Amino acid sequence: MEQERKALKQGASVIVASPGRLIAHLDLGYVNFDKLRHLVLDEADRMLDMGFAPDIMKIVNMLPRKRQTLLFSATMPQQIRRFAREMLNNPVEVSISVSKPAENIMQVAYEVEDEQKVALTAHLLQDKKRLERVLIFASTKIKVRELAGNLARRGMKVSDIQSDLDQNEREERLRAFRSGALPIVVATDVLSRGIDVKGIDLVLNFDVPSDGEDYVHRIGRTARADASGIAITLVNRKDRRRFDRIEQTIGIKIRRLPLPADFQARPSSESRQSSSRRPANPARPQQQGPRNEAQPGSEERRKKRRPDNRRKGPGNGSGRVGD
C-alpha cells in the first residue's frame, strides 16, 4: 500500500488497478486525477456480475469529464449496454466475431426437463475416477447454491462460487479447486472468463447459456493447453430454440445423446418424494371390504364408542346430554 501511495503521489504514466484497491487510495485524499486522459474498463461484464458497478461509478465520478473511455466486454447484454450509456459519451460499438470452441472439446447435449436435471447431473458425476475437476455452470446465484447443496447431500465434495461471496471466499475456493482438494465447483458466469485452471475434465452447463459467446467462454475452461475435455449441456424444452441459435453462432451441430438407460429406468428423486407424500385415494380405500360387510371386531368397537343414552343423562357425570 505504501509503495502504491508513493507512485500515485509522485506520478505514474499508467495505473492498473482493481476497483476496490483504487477506491482505498482515493478515499485517503492524495490521488489527483486532474490530468488523466484515458480510462480503460476491461472485462466489464465480469465486474458487473461480481457486484463492482457502484465502485466503478464512484471512480468514474471522480475523473475529469473530458477523457477517452474504452470499455471491453466479452458479452453485451442489456445491463452492459445501460452501463456503457451511463459513462460513455456517444459511444461507438465495435464487435469482434465470436471465437470458435477448441477442436479437442467433445461437445454433447442431453434433452431433459428441469425436474430431472439434478438427478441426471448426479448420475453423470458418479464416475469420479475419470473426473478429477468438474466445473458446472448455472444461470442464477440461487440455482448455483441449491445445486451445490443438493450434490453435497448426495455425498459429493462440491462448493459454489458466485458473486454473493466476498473476494477472499472466492479466492479460497478457487485455490482449492486449482489444487484438486475441491473436485466439483458450481458457478455462475463469473467463472466463465478470467480464470486459468488446468486439468478441468468436464464443463457441464446445467442451464443453456444466454448466447453463443457465453457458451464458448464456458466450455473454454476445459481442454486448455492442448489437453482434451468434455462439455455437456442440459437442454430443457423451452431452451431448445436458444440452443439452436448457439449452434448457428458457433457453426457446429452438437450431438444429442439419449438419456442413460439405467437413469431412464429410475424415477427422479423429486418424483419419489412426491409419490411418498401423496395421500391414498379416498375413492379406493385400501385393505377394506365392502361398506356393508361386517368386519371382525367392528360390532365390539361400535358398542364401545356408542354412548349409553338410556343410563346416562343430564347430571349423571357424563359431561354431555344424551341424543
N, C-alpha and C positions, 0 to 999 in steps of 0.2 A: 504493500500500500504506500509506503514511504517513497520507494523508487518511482512509482507511478505519479505520486504527488509532485516530485521534483520535475519529472518530464513534462507534466501538464503546465507547471508554472514557468519553466524555462522556455517551453515551446517545442512542439513536435510537428513534423510535416504531415504524418498520417497517424491516426489513432484507431486501433481495432479493439472494440470493447463489447462486452455483454451489457444489456440494458441495466441490469441491477447494479453492476460494478460502476458503471459510468454515473448513475444517479447518486451513488455513495459519495463520489468525488464532487459532483455538482452541489450536493447539499452542504458541503463544507465551505463553499463560497469562494474558492481560489481559482476556479476554472473560468477562463474568459474565451468565449467563442465568437467574439465580435468580428473576427477576420475569417471565420470559417466559410469555405466556398462550396464544398461538396458534402452531401450526406448519402451514404450507401446503406440500404437495408437489405441484407442477404437473408434468404430463407424466410421471407415474411410470413408465409402460411404456417410454417412450423412455429414461429414465435407467437403468432396469434393463438394457435392451438394450445400452446403452453401457458397462455394467460398473460403475455407480456404487452398487450395492447395499451393499457394505461401507462406503463413505464415508457413505452416508445413515444406516446403522445406528450408525456411530460418533458422528455428530452427535446422533441421537435419544437415545443412551445418556447424553449429557452435558446433556440438557434436564430440566426439572422433570417429574416423573411426572404431576402434576396440571396438565393443559393440554387445550386443544381441538386436535385434529389433523384436518385436511382433506386428503384425497388425491384428486387428479384424474387420470384416465387415460382415454385415448380408447378403449382396449380393456381387457377384463377376463379375460385368460386365467388359468389356474390359478396360474401363477407370481406374478401380481399379487395374486391373492386370498390366497395364502400370505403374501406380503409385507405385505399390509394387516393380516392377523390378528396378525402379529408385533408391529406397532407401534400398532395401534388397540385401544381398549377397547370391546367390544360395538359394533362398527361398524354403521352403518345405510347400506345401499347405495341410492343414488338413481340411476336410469338415465334418460338423456335419449335420445329416439329418434334413430336414425341419420339423418344428413343425406343428401340425395339428390345424385347427381353433377350437375355443371353440364350444362345442356342443350346447350351448344356443344362437348361432347366426343363425337366419333364413337367408339362402343364396338363392337368386333368381337372374335371369338374364332376360333381355329383348333383343331380337334381333331387332335392329333398325339401320337405316342408319344415317350417320353423319348429314345430313341436318335436321333431326328431333330430334336430341339428346337434343338440348337446350329446345325445346318446351316440350318434354317428361319430362325432368328434372323439369321444372317449374310446369308441371301438377302433378307430383308426390309429390311436396312440397306444394301443395295447402292446405292440411290439416295440418295447423300449430298447432292445439290444441294438437295433439298427438306427435308432433316432437319438442322438446324443443331445442335440439342441433343436428345439421346435419353437417357432415364432408364430403366434396366432393373432390375426387382426380382426377386431370387431368394430362396428360403426360408431358406438357411443360409449361414454365412460361407464354408464350404468351396466350395459351389456358386458363390458370388459370385467367389471367387478363380479357380476353374477356368474359369468362363465368360469372365471378363475376359482371362485368359491365352490362351484359345482364339481369341477375337476379335482380340487383338493379333497373334497368329501369322498371322492372315488379312490382316494389313496395316491394321487399323483402329486409330485413335487412341483408346484406351479406358483407363480406370482403374477400380479398385474402391474403394468406401468401405464399411467395416464396422467393428465395434466393436473388432477387434484393433489397429487403427491408433490412435496417440495423437492427442490433440486437435489438435496442430499439423499433423500429416499430413492429418487430415480437413479442417481449415480450408483448407489449401493447395490440396488437390484440389477443394474446393468453390469456391474463388475462381477456379480455372482453368476450371471448368465454367460458372460465372456469366459470366465474361468471354468465353467462346466458344473459348478456347485448348484446352479439352478437350471434344470434341463428344459423347462417349459415356461415361456412368458406369453401372457395375453396382453395386447396393447392396442391403443388407438393409433391413428396415422402419425402420431407424434414420433413414433419409432420407424416410420417408413422411409425417412430421409435423415441424413446426417449422422448415422451410426455405421461403424465398420466392425462387425463381429464375424470372425472367420468360423467356418465349421457349422453353419446353420444347415441342418439336413432337410428341414421341411418348413415351408411357409404355408399356413392354412388360412385362407380367407373365410372366416366364419360368416361374414356378410360380404356381398358383392361390393367392390369399391364404387365410388361415385362416377369415375370416368377412367379412360384408358391410361392417363398419366399416373393416377394413383395406383392403378393395377401394376404398372411397370415398376414403380418405386417400391411397392410392397414386395413383389416376388423377387426383385433385385437384391433383397437381403440374403438370399441363398445363392449358391453357385458363384461365390466370389473367388477371386484369384485362380481362375481356371478350374475350380472344383465343379462337381456336378451337384444338382439339387432337385427337389421336388416342390411343386406349387400346386396346392389343391384349393379349389373354390367350391363352396356350398351355395347352390343357386335355388332359391325358392321360386314359386310360381310367379309372383309379382315382379321379380328381378330378372326374369329371362330376357326381356327386351333390352334392359340395360346391359346385360352380359353380352348380348348380340352386338350392341354398339361398341363395346370394348374390343370384341374380336375384329370388328371392322376397322377400328382405330389402329390396332397393332398389326393388322394384316395376317392374322393367324386364326385358324379354326381349331378351337380347343376341344380335345376328345372328351366326350361324356362317358363316364363309367357307370355300369349298373351297380346298384347297392349291393354290398357283400351278401352272399347267400345266407350266412349264419346270422347276419344282422336283420335281414328281412324276416327270418323265422321267429324273431324275438320281438314282442311288443315293446314300445318305448317305455321308459320308467314313468313318464307322465301318464301314459295310458293305464299302466298297472296301478298307479296311485289312485287315479280317478275311479278305476273299477273297484278297488278295495273300499272306497268311501261311498260307493253308490248304494242306496238303500234297496232292500228287496221290494219287488213289485207287489203292492198290496192286492192287486187283482189276481195274483197267483201265489197264495201262501204256500210256504214250503213245509213238507212233512206234516200235513194236516189232512184229515179225511173230509168227507162231505160235511156241510154245515150241520145237517140234522142228525148225523150219525153220532151216537153216544160214544165218547172216548173213555178209556179206562180212568176211573177215579174222578170223572167230571161231576157226577152227582154228589160225591162227598165234598168236593171243593165248593159247589154251589150252596150246599147246606151251611158250610162254614161262613161263607160270605153273606148269606141271606139273613137280614135282621128278623128276629122272632117277634113280630108285632103283637102277637096275642098276649105275650107275657111282659113286653117292655113298652111302656108308655111314658107320658109326662111325669116327671118326678120319680122315676124308678132308677135314676142313677145312670141311665144310658147316655145322657147328654144330647139326645135328639128325639124328635117327635116321630112316632110311627107313621108310615104311609097311610 
